[in-house]
């Protein structure tokens, strides 16, 4: 990953069919990267991120708590549950604690497929997401709404006859209710066999509600793509319908099986959970 903070050229290498990067508007993956302390973002992303911080000063602590939830969930699934396959959709830009890095420490033969729709994520993924010799790591440029396309492409790396952990962390808020986000999750889980898991985190509309509403308004004004839709705990719990929720259920990220002695923020503006397909 580049150590420079300057703007990057929109020109793509000859013969590369990756779409041009839109640097004039903020993109969720790059805004999130800024909040995590990364440097793979543009001026529009930084402006949107700072506007969000002004409206909701706790957002940077919140995204770090969500990242820590990812690490704990993957470690638990790879370790205690024996999961060896992960499909991480809406992965964002590579940072510390990526799904494959966590899973392959526990299980070097773990196989991971990432999917995201941002071209800059694809460029970094091609360069940085390397697997252990015994495992596998692949990246798909794909839209979450194209469920059949994702499953078809991921099947080159994953065996859908064996359990898979579907990771949907801080991405479903980019699917408005009119596009049936619940149906999307159901279709993806329907393609997975019994014994698979859903790991999900979603920004909350009912935690620091006024700040979240103002933050969402400011960020949406600066996005060229999907507008964010925050949801409350009840709406987020619906994503786990028909699945067996693991303890402690749908909670804020810092409350999901925290490590002993860990210092966590009192509130995080998201709800998360892990559930098993019977």
ABEGO torsion letter per residue (X at the ends): XBABABBBBABBBBGBABBBBBAABBBAAAAAAAAAGBABBBAAAAAAAAAAAAABAAAAAAAAAAAAAAAAAAAAAAAAAGBABBBBBGAEBBBBGBAAAAAAAABAABBBBBBBABAAAAAAAAAABBBBAABBBBBBBBBAABAAAAAAAAAAABBAABBBBBBBBGAAAABBAAAGAAAAAAAAAAABBBGBBBBBBBBBAABGAAAAAAAAAAAAAABABBBBBBBBAAAAAAAABGBBBBOAEBBBAAABGBBBGBBBBABBBBBBBBBBBX
